[in-house]
Amino acid sequence: MLPQRKHLLLLVTSAVTGWRKPLLWVLMVLLLIWAAKGVIALLQQEAGGHIVPFHCMPHRLELAMLSVQRDNPMMGQLYDLLHLIWKLPFQPKSVRELRVIGADLGVNVLMPSGVKGTRWLPHVSRALETFLKPGQFTAVYYHMDHLAGSSVFFVTNVYCCMIQVKKSMEDATFVAFCHFIADVFSGISKFSLLLQRNDIILPQQDAGEMAIYKFQVCVWFCHSFKQTPVYLYNMLICNSISTYGLCNTQTITLKGEASKLTGGGVPATKLKNVMAATIKSTVNHLKARFSSILGNASESDTAKAVKCFNIFNHDSWPENQEDLVDYGADGFAFLLDHFFTVLTRNGVNTELAKEEFVDLKLLIAKMFKDKTYLGIWELMLTREPYCSEYKNILHLVHLMLVLPVSAAV
């Protein structure tokens, strides 16, 4: 049972010594995140509204895809299949037999890997693509067929698993769905890899725009599967119809409703319905999880504070010196007010910080305009005399640099 919110708050506060004093609390609540009266709200009441609540963006993507998996039984069947292939006992004798099968097929057989638990979507995508590779799919099928016929595993749980894997790999509708999901995962995995990067700071203008752009591409990518996608199309083209009207893929005779699939399209009703439902579910859950980076993002003080940090992005500064002096004044005033408790607690003089902000902008525009975003602040925070002369304003920079793109408000 999940702990009550107040009990969880006590656990968090007791686990960290001096929890009221850190410069900024970045609270990453992955599953226990309540908006109105939850842990974050209680922490903000206790320590102040300057606390920035975070929810890891890569985990948002994983949770979205888990929701899709719960909505779609065939998606769950796919995960179970990949998990069973990884879980089944590959004893030395079985491994030798698998390699013999691979040698007969001219394939260098790759060992399976897990797809459940803490495995990220790119891991699952890579495992699925490897499973569907020409020769790999055939080798696994014949290996399972051979083990299922062995008396060693007869009438055991392992035997039942092997029979289940074999039947799934003979189902034309399911195999076609696997190829379809390989296309879906190949696009979404690229979005996942972007979200896992820590070298881009969230308040950067280009970082936010990149995340939104990649998300929109990801949604468009899913919508585009209303046509026959690449992996599935290649499967249809490579299929051959036998004299009995059954479909052969990688020398395996497929059965079921979609057993007469050809390169002309996806005529099977069940497959078309499952594909359409998967597309709809994926798009809906992605939009639900990533609404904060879309146009209807929250206008709370916390979200506004993150946006205001863009005033430190020198790429967005005006070229004219007179305009540069006044640039970001409103955003800077909001940041000083929002983080006033934290700044004053650490001995920051807010009036000096305003003067330092103007001088710092002019200095960077004159001498360090060619440096990268992170390069500038690394220089200012570690080199004398900059870290001493601008110590008040650099406290705000410290707050900014703990906002990676792998997390979001």
N, C-alpha and C positions, 0 to 999 in steps of 0.2 A: 504494500500500500504506500502511495506517495505521502510524504510528510505534509502536515499542515503548513500554510504559508508562514505563520508566525514562528513555528518551530524551525522551519528552514531558515528564516531570518536569523534566529538565534544561533543556528549551526554556522552560518556564514560569518556572522560577526565575531563569534568566539574562536573561529579557526584562524583569524588574521589578527595579529598583534597591532594595536594602534590603528584600527581600521578607519577612524575618523580623520586621520592626519595625512594620508597619501595625497599627492598632487591631484590625481584624478582616478576615480574608480571606473574601470571598464568592466562591467558585469556581463558575462556571456552566459545567458540562460538559454539552453538549447531546447529543452522540453518543458520546463516549468516556468513559462513566461506568461504572466497574466497582465493585461493592459490596465485595468481599472483599479482593482483592489488586491493586487498580487504582491509578489516579493519585491519587484522593482519599485512599486508605489510605496511600500513600507520603508524601503531603504532611502528613497528620496525624502520621505517624511522625517526620518531619523537624522540623516546627514545633510540634506539640502537638495534643492532642485537642480543643482549643477551636475549631479550624477548622470552619466550618459549610459542608458541601457542599450546593450548590444545583443544581437542575435546573429550568430555566425551564418554568413550567406551561403557557403558551401553546404552547410547542414540544412538550410532552407531548401536547397535544390534536392538533397537526398530525401528530405521529408516529403517533398512534392512527389517524387518518383515512388516513394513507398505508398503514398495515397493512391497513385495510379495502379500500383500492384494490387492493392486491396480492392480497387474497383473492378479489376479485370482478372477473372480466374485463369485465363490462359497465360497472362503475364506471370502469375504465381506459379503456374505449371512450368514455365520456362526456367525460373529461378530454382525450383525444386530439381529439375533435370540437371542443370549445371552443378548444383550442390551434390546430387547423388553421384555424378560422375567423379567429382573430386573426393567424395567420402568413401566410395567403395574400396575395399582392400586391394591395393596393388602389391601383392607379394612378389618376391623375386621371380617365381615361376610365371606368374601372370604378366609381369613386366616383360619377361623374355618372349612370351607368346605374343604380346602386343607389338613388340619390336619386329618379330618375325612377320606378322601381318603387315606392318608398315613397310618392311623390306620388299615383300611381295608386291605391294602397291607402289613402290618407289617413293615412299613418303618418310621423312624424318619425323617420327611421332613425338609430339610435345606432351609433357606431363601436365595433367589438369591442375587448376588452382581454384581456391575457394572464392565464392561470390557473395557469401552472406556474412553477417556480423558487421565488422568495421570496414568492410570493403567499399571503396568509393565507386561512383558510377563509371569513371574511366577504367577501373579494374574489371568491372563487369563487362563493359563494352569490349575490352581487349580479349577477355575470356570467351565471349560469345563469337567474336570474329575468328578467333583461333579454332573454336569448335566447328565452325561452318566452312573452314578452308577446304578446298578440294583435297581429298585424300585423308585428312584428319577425321572428318565426319564418317567416312567409310570405315576407317580403321577402328574407331570407337564402336561403331555399330557391330562389326564382325567380332570384335573382342567381347562385347556384351553377349552376343549370340552364342559365342563359344563357351563363355563362363556359365551362361544360363543352362546350357546342355551338359555341364559337368556335374557328376554325381557328388562332388565334394561339397557343393553349395545347395544341393537339392533340399527342398522343404526347410528353408531358413529365411530369415529376414533379408539377408543379402541376395538370396535367389529371387525373392519377390521384387526387390529393388531393380535387379538386372532385367527381369521381365518387364517391369514398368518402363525402364529406360528404352528397351528395345521396341516396345509398342509405341512409345511417343515418337521415336525416330522413324517409324513406319507410317505415321499419320501425316498425310500430305498437307492437310490444313495447318497442322501445328508446325511442320517444317517450314512452310511458306510464311507463317507468322514469325518464326524465329528470324528469317531473313529480313522481314519487314522491321522487326524490333532492332536488328543490327543497324539499319539505316537511321532509326530514331535515336539510338544511343550514340551513334557516331557524331551527330550534330550536338546533342546536349552535353556530351563529354567535353567538347571544346569550351562550352560555357562554364562547366565545372572547373576546368583547369585555370581559366581566367580568374574565377572567384577565389581560388586557392593561393593566388599570388600575394605576397606581402611587401613587394618592392614598390607598390603604388599606394599613395596615401589617399584616403577617401575624400577629403576636402578638395583635392585637385579637380579642376574643372574637367580636364580630359579624362580623368578616371571615372567620374560619374557619367560622362557622356559615353565612354567606352562600355560601361556596364549596361546602360540603357540600350545602346546600339546592339550589343551582343545578345541581350535578352530579346529584343525585337527580331533579330535574325533567327534566334532559336525558335520563337513562336512561328515566324514565317516558315521556317524549316519544317516544323510539324504540320502546318497547314498544307505545305506543298505535297505531302504524302497522299493527298486525295488522288494524285496520279500514281502510277506504279513506280516506287522508289528503286534506287540503284541495285542494292543487294537482291531484292526480290525480283527485279527485272532480269538480272543475270541468271538467277535460278530458273526463271521461266524459259529463257533463251536456251539454257543448257539442257533442259529436260527433253526427253525423247519418249514418244508414245509407243508402247510395245504392241504386239499383235493382239494382246488381250485387252487393250484399252487402258492399261495401267501406266502410271507415270514412273519413269526411272530417273533418279537423281544420284549422281556419283555411284552408279551401279546398284543402287538400292531401290527395290520396287516399293513405291508408296501406295497407300490405300486411303480410303475415306472419300468425303465429299469433294475435296479439291484434287482428287487423283488424276483428273484430266486437264490439269493446268497446262497452258501452252504460252508461247511468247506473245500471243495476241492480247493478253490482258489478265484480269482477275475475275473470272466468271462465277466463282463459287460464292454463293450467298452468305454462308456462315463466315467465310474469310473476310468478305467485304464489310460485313456488319461489325466484326471484331476490330478490323482496322479503323473503321470510322469511329467506333466507341473509344478506342485507344487514343486517337488523335484528339477527340473532344475532351476526354478526361485529362490528358497531358497538358493541353493548352489551359484548361480551367484551373488546374492545380498550380501550374507555373504562375499564372496571373495572380492567383490568390496569395501565394507565398511571397511574390516579389512586387506587390502593389506599392511598397514604399519607394521604389526607384522609378515608378511611372509618374505620369503627370498628376495623379491624384494623391501624391505623397502627403504625409502628415505635416501640418503646419504648426506643430507644437514647438515650444521654446527650444527643446533639445534638437529637433530637426533643423530649426533655424540657426542654432549655434554651429552645427556642423557645416551648413552652407556658408555661414559668415567667415569660416576659416579660409575661404577662397581668396580673401584679401591678401593672403601671404603668397599667392601663386603669381610670381613675377611675369609669367607669360600673358596674364590678363591685364597687366598694368598699362595705362595710357603712355604714349611716347612723349607727349608734351609735359614738361617739368612742372608747369603751373597746375595742370590737371592732376599730376601725380601727387602733389602735396595734399590735395583734398581727397584723393581717391581712398575709398574704404573707410571713411570717417564714421559713417553710420554703423557699419558692420563692426568696426572696432569698438565703438561705444557699447554696442549690444553685448559683445564678448566680455568686456570689462564688467558690465553689470551682471551678466549671467554667471560668471565665475568669480564674482567679487569675494565671496567667502574664502575660496581656495587661495586666491591671489594674496589677499591681505594676511591670511594665516601664514603664508610663506614670505612675508616681509616685502611684498611688491608695492611700490609707490605708483599708484595709478596715474597721477599727474605727470610724473617723469616718463611713464610708459607711453603716454600720448606724444610727448616730444621725441622720444626714442623711435617711435614708429615712423614719424616723418623723416628723421635723419637716416633711419635704416633703409627706407625706400629709395631715397636719393643716392645713398652709397651703393646699393645693389644695382640700381639703374645705370650708374656711372662706371662701376668697376667689375661687376660680376654678372652682367646680363647674359653672357654666353654660357654660364654654368647651368647644370641641370637643377631641377627642383630640390632633390635630396642633397646634391652637392653643395648648394648654397647654405642650407641649414646645418649640414655637417661642419662646414667651415665656421659658421657663426657660433656654433655651440661648443667647439673644441679649440679654437685658436684665439690667442690674445692679439690685440686688445679687445676684439669684438665681444667675446663672451663676458667681459667685465663692463664695457661701456654700455652694452645694451641688455644688461641682465634682467631688467624689469620686463621688457617686451618679449624676451626670449622665454619667459615662463609660459606665455601663451603658445609659443612655438612648441614647447615641450608637450603641452596638451594636444596640439594638433598631430604630432608625430606618433601618437599611440592610436591613431584611427586608420587602420589598414583597410584596404578594399575587401579583404576577406571577412569583414564584419560590417554590419550596417545598423542604423537606428531603425 
